[in-house]
Amino acid sequence: MSKICVSCGKAPAIGNNRSHSNRATKRRFDPNLQRVRIVVDGSPQNAYVCARCLKSGRVTKAI
């Protein structure tokens, strides 16, 4: 599955897990992607869109 939002291009961020002893191990912060049917160039299409774009109305859902 693609981990990139079709609307805004939000992608995973890289960071560190920090233990109690402050040791760092790598981790990924994945965006909250949802698979929805949206209108792209006038036709409905399944795409992965982040929850922030869905809530703000940046994409139009297909019926």
Contacts in CASP RR format, 6 or more apart in sequence:
PFRMAT RR
TARGET T0000
AUTHOR 0000-0000-0000
METHOD contacts of the structure
MODEL  1
MSKICVSCGKAPAIGNNRSHSNRATKRRFDPNLQRVRIVVDGSPQNAYVC
ARCLKSGRVTKAI
1 33 0 8 1.000
1 48 0 8 1.000
2 48 0 8 1.000
3 11 0 8 1.000
3 12 0 8 1.000
3 30 0 8 1.000
3 31 0 8 1.000
3 33 0 8 1.000
3 48 0 8 1.000
4 10 0 8 1.000
4 11 0 8 1.000
4 31 0 8 1.000
4 48 0 8 1.000
5 11 0 8 1.000
5 31 0 8 1.000
5 33 0 8 1.000
5 48 0 8 1.000
5 49 0 8 1.000
5 50 0 8 1.000
5 53 0 8 1.000
6 38 0 8 1.000
6 40 0 8 1.000
6 47 0 8 1.000
6 48 0 8 1.000
6 49 0 8 1.000
6 59 0 8 1.000
7 49 0 8 1.000
7 50 0 8 1.000
7 53 0 8 1.000
7 58 0 8 1.000
7 59 0 8 1.000
8 50 0 8 1.000
8 52 0 8 1.000
8 53 0 8 1.000
8 58 0 8 1.000
10 31 0 8 1.000
10 50 0 8 1.000
10 52 0 8 1.000
11 31 0 8 1.000
12 28 0 8 1.000
12 29 0 8 1.000
12 30 0 8 1.000
12 31 0 8 1.000
13 28 0 8 1.000
13 29 0 8 1.000
14 26 0 8 1.000
14 27 0 8 1.000
14 28 0 8 1.000
14 29 0 8 1.000
15 26 0 8 1.000
15 27 0 8 1.000
15 28 0 8 1.000
15 29 0 8 1.000
16 24 0 8 1.000
16 25 0 8 1.000
16 26 0 8 1.000
16 27 0 8 1.000
17 24 0 8 1.000
17 25 0 8 1.000
17 26 0 8 1.000
17 27 0 8 1.000
18 24 0 8 1.000
19 25 0 8 1.000
31 50 0 8 1.000
32 50 0 8 1.000
32 51 0 8 1.000
32 52 0 8 1.000
33 48 0 8 1.000
33 49 0 8 1.000
33 50 0 8 1.000
33 51 0 8 1.000
34 48 0 8 1.000
34 49 0 8 1.000
34 50 0 8 1.000
34 51 0 8 1.000
34 54 0 8 1.000
35 46 0 8 1.000
35 47 0 8 1.000
35 48 0 8 1.000
36 46 0 8 1.000
36 47 0 8 1.000
36 49 0 8 1.000
36 54 0 8 1.000
36 59 0 8 1.000
36 61 0 8 1.000
37 44 0 8 1.000
37 45 0 8 1.000
37 46 0 8 1.000
37 47 0 8 1.000
37 61 0 8 1.000
37 62 0 8 1.000
38 44 0 8 1.000
38 45 0 8 1.000
38 47 0 8 1.000
38 49 0 8 1.000
38 59 0 8 1.000
38 60 0 8 1.000
38 61 0 8 1.000
38 62 0 8 1.000
39 45 0 8 1.000
39 59 0 8 1.000
39 60 0 8 1.000
39 61 0 8 1.000
39 62 0 8 1.000
40 47 0 8 1.000
44 62 0 8 1.000
45 62 0 8 1.000
49 59 0 8 1.000
53 59 0 8 1.000
END
